[in-house]
């Protein structure tokens, strides 16, 4: 607990722009060395000092003590439109942080998952878009993603990278995020996005997990068109995602066999097979040099159906993920977490919590 309080005290101080000397004065200490010792874990805060710190830093006691919160230790990179205000993004990040912290905390003592940074893409900001695409093609072969990579990609992210993939209910303006925290990395996907967009977002965030050290992504990805250094990283990620989901090895025989079929019909049918958007497939063909400017002029985006499929509702993924729900159930069954606490962390009712287990075909670990 001392280490937790020390780390969060430093985070709160820095967030307010206070020096160690400033905070020492506000807390009534004689010199800054006292705060320095507390932040280094060499001195504990007394109960009275903790109360004063809460008042000075304008935080509650959970800020210092709740292990089911990410405070000053999670790095997020969000895919969000301009409609997502800073306040909305901050609020949702805090909520998402609780899900990730919950999963990590409940897994304490279990075998550690492999770090995604054990596998890295040999790319930098100076890499070409062709190099990003080639890296994706190579990764697809290494992971044996097969003819339709979208089908196996979520399992490979978990098994090959040891990352948590959560399908969540997010505001419409937020598509998803990549997140790095000590001991666990995660990808969040808005499960109510169209199917093709969900798969593309997942592939895009895989790029960030595999290049985070050499190309740290922006906290918030801007809308297309993207500019500047951050824009360059996102463009590389886009090229990577396209090639990962629509590899040349899969597209070549289909393209060669298309005959005289209408290009719109071919795009829609092939996109449906690959579980991507027809628009994304069109631009993948441009990347490969298979469509000319003249070809593009003949293509009408209004004739490209959503995900290559009729515009009708498709089933959405189950909330969170099976590994998340199983770990949560185990904690409730063993008494490591109370039902009310779990419902509070997930911001749901106890009845809805029971329904979550039923959706995954798991016995409800408490009486409804």
Secondary structure as UniProt FT lines:
FT   HELIX           2..15
FT   TURN            16..17
FT   HELIX           20..27
FT   HELIX           32..39
FT   TURN            40..41
FT   HELIX           47..57
FT   HELIX           61..65
FT   TURN            67..68
FT   STRAND          74..80
FT   TURN            82..83
FT   HELIX           86..106
FT   TURN            107..109
FT   HELIX           116..118
FT   TURN            125..126
FT   HELIX           129..142
FT   TURN            143..144
FT   HELIX           149..161
FT   STRAND          164..168
FT   TURN            172..173
FT   STRAND          174..181
FT   TURN            182..183
FT   STRAND          184..190
FT   TURN            191..192
FT   HELIX           195..211
FT   TURN            212..214
FT   STRAND          220..221
FT   HELIX           228..245
FT   HELIX           248..256
FT   TURN            259..260
FT   HELIX           263..274
FT   HELIX           278..287
FT   TURN            288..289
FT   HELIX           293..298
FT   HELIX           301..303
FT   HELIX           306..308
FT   HELIX           322..334
FT   HELIX           339..346
FT   HELIX           350..359
FT   TURN            360..361
//
